[in-house]
């Protein structure tokens, strides 16, 4: 049986499997001493390269092209940067003892991260939604998130005692400066980046795997596995799942109450419920350096896998409903033919390979 077929049948995303392998490797063979210093320098360079490539691939024109559909983009951004934090902070206020402080810090960081690009567009296409709007919304989320995520993280985590103002300077130097350099270099390497998405995607994933290994190596030397019990892990999984379920429900019924078409509802649901692992892991390493980063990124790693599994099922369900919807039903055939024609268009430049 071909390797791709085998991987497609796995109950877990292969990339998440690679991340879990890095966690296991760090647990068995953590880097420490001089090796940790060297690995730290390599990680810093890898993060800078990662955000440089993000900048080179993300086209501001793609975000501006959909500005006329401002209501949809406002709802997506509101879900990404307002709804998620409100839900997490409410849960922490109502039940602060459910999780340890590092895990709550991780959930708060997760709540202010931007959406994904690649998976948001892919799920929107499968569900026969408004793909051009999804491209615009996801790109705008990532561009805005480069500035807004550190500011929100600083505001919320400083109130929780888990953030220092030095983190903003580190973000500017290690993340935003390479990202800006990538944006400025688009006239020179933008076309090359579009032609070599697969190669650059491998660089993205390799950089993140290195971040995971160094973060968990540091955590293992600090005894993170003695700080995390099975009960903590079970509660964290339940909170991650409940958070995703709440956001999916609110974006679904909220978009209907606001009068959006079914195609736009699909876009809002899938773009407004995602959180970017590619942005979150490096940001955690920079913003929260010196803390238990291995524990802090655990909520995001689990949420990422949950969102992939749930949204893959949901996208197929939306797609089947779109095909079978009667002409006189809630959504007519004309509306769905428009959605299908949108979803069949080729991807526009600027599509980032965000895991």
HUMOVEN-V222804 format. One record per residue. RES is the residue in one letter. OMEGA is omega in degrees with one decimal (* if undefined). Layout:
# HUMOVEN-V222804
res:omega
RES:OMEGA
RES:OMEGA
This chain:
# HUMOVEN-V222804
res:omega
X:-178.3
X:-176.8
X:-179.0
X:179.3
X:178.4
X:-178.9
X:-178.6
X:-179.0
X:179.3
X:178.6
X:-178.3
X:178.3
X:-177.6
X:179.2
X:175.5
X:176.8
X:177.7
X:177.8
X:177.6
X:177.6
X:177.3
X:177.0
X:179.0
X:179.2
X:178.9
X:179.5
X:-179.1
X:-176.7
X:180.0
X:176.2
X:-178.5
X:179.6
X:179.3
X:178.3
X:179.4
X:178.0
X:179.1
X:178.8
X:178.1
X:178.2
X:177.8
X:-179.9
X:177.9
X:178.7
X:-179.2
X:179.0
X:178.2
X:178.6
X:-179.7
X:-176.7
X:171.5
X:179.7
X:174.4
X:179.9
X:-178.9
X:-175.5
X:-175.8
X:-179.0
X:177.3
X:179.8
X:-179.5
X:178.4
X:-177.4
X:-175.7
X:-177.5
X:-175.9
X:-179.1
X:178.5
X:-168.7
X:-178.9
X:178.9
X:-177.9
X:177.9
X:178.7
X:179.4
X:179.7
X:177.5
X:177.4
X:-175.2
X:-170.3
X:178.5
X:-177.0
X:180.0
X:178.6
X:-179.6
X:-179.9
X:-178.5
X:-179.8
X:176.9
X:179.2
X:-179.8
X:179.4
X:-177.1
X:-176.2
X:-175.0
X:-175.5
X:179.9
X:-177.1
X:175.6
X:-177.7
X:178.9
X:179.7
X:174.8
X:176.3
X:177.9
X:178.6
X:178.1
X:176.8
X:176.9
X:-173.2
X:-176.8
X:180.0
X:175.7
X:177.3
X:171.4
X:175.4
X:-172.7
X:-175.4
X:177.0
X:-179.2
X:-179.5
X:-179.6
X:177.7
X:179.1
X:178.9
X:-178.3
X:179.5
X:177.1
X:-177.8
X:-174.0
X:177.4
X:177.8
X:177.6
X:177.1
X:179.6
X:-176.1
X:-178.4
X:177.7
X:178.3
X:179.4
X:-179.3
X:178.9
X:179.4
X:-178.8
X:177.9
X:178.1
X:-171.8
X:-177.4
X:177.3
X:180.0
X:178.4
X:178.1
X:178.1
X:-178.8
X:-174.4
X:-176.4
X:175.5
X:176.4
X:179.5
X:-179.4
X:-177.4
X:-174.3
X:175.2
X:-178.4
X:177.4
X:-179.5
X:178.8
X:178.0
X:178.3
X:177.1
X:179.6
X:-175.0
X:-171.0
X:-176.6
X:-173.3
X:178.5
X:174.7
X:179.1
X:178.8
X:177.8
X:177.2
X:177.5
X:-179.6
X:-178.3
X:-177.5
X:177.9
X:-177.6
X:-173.2
X:-177.5
X:179.8
X:178.2
X:179.6
X:179.0
X:-179.1
X:-174.5
X:-178.6
X:-177.6
X:178.6
X:-179.0
X:175.0
X:176.8
X:176.5
X:176.9
X:-174.3
X:177.0
X:178.6
X:-178.3
X:176.6
X:177.1
X:177.0
X:-180.0
X:-178.2
X:-178.2
X:179.9
X:-178.8
X:173.4
X:177.8
X:179.9
X:-179.7
X:178.3
X:177.5
X:175.7
X:-176.1
X:-177.4
X:173.2
X:180.0
X:-174.9
X:177.7
X:178.4
X:177.6
X:177.2
X:-178.8
X:178.8
X:178.8
X:179.1
X:176.7
X:-179.3
X:-179.6
X:176.6
X:-179.0
X:-179.8
X:178.8
X:179.0
X:-179.9
X:-179.6
X:-179.1
X:178.0
X:179.8
X:-177.6
X:179.5
X:179.4
X:-175.9
X:176.3
X:179.1
X:177.3
X:178.9
X:-179.7
X:173.4
X:178.0
X:175.1
X:179.6
X:178.7
X:178.1
X:175.7
X:178.5
X:-179.4
X:180.0
X:-177.9
X:-174.0
X:177.1
X:-177.0
X:-176.2
X:-175.8
X:171.7
X:-171.2
X:173.8
X:-177.1
X:176.8
X:-171.6
X:-177.4
X:177.1
X:-179.6
X:178.0
X:-179.6
X:-178.0
X:-175.8
X:-170.6
X:179.2
X:-179.9
X:176.6
X:-179.0
X:-174.4
X:178.5
X:177.4
X:-175.2
X:-178.0
X:-178.8
X:177.7
X:179.8
X:-180.0
X:178.3
X:180.0
X:-179.3
X:-179.8
X:179.7
X:-177.4
X:177.8
X:-177.4
X:-177.1
X:-176.2
X:174.4
X:177.0
X:-177.0
X:179.8
X:177.7
X:179.4
X:176.2
X:-178.7
X:179.1
X:178.8
X:-179.6
X:-178.7
X:-173.7
X:-175.3
X:177.8
X:-176.6
X:-175.8
X:-177.5
X:-176.5
X:178.8
X:-176.8
X:-178.6
X:-179.3
X:179.5
X:-179.4
X:176.1
X:175.5
X:179.6
X:-179.5
X:179.6
X:175.7
X:-174.4
X:-179.6
X:179.1
X:177.1
X:-178.9
X:178.8
X:177.1
X:178.1
X:-179.9
X:-178.1
X:178.8
X:-179.1
X:176.3
X:*
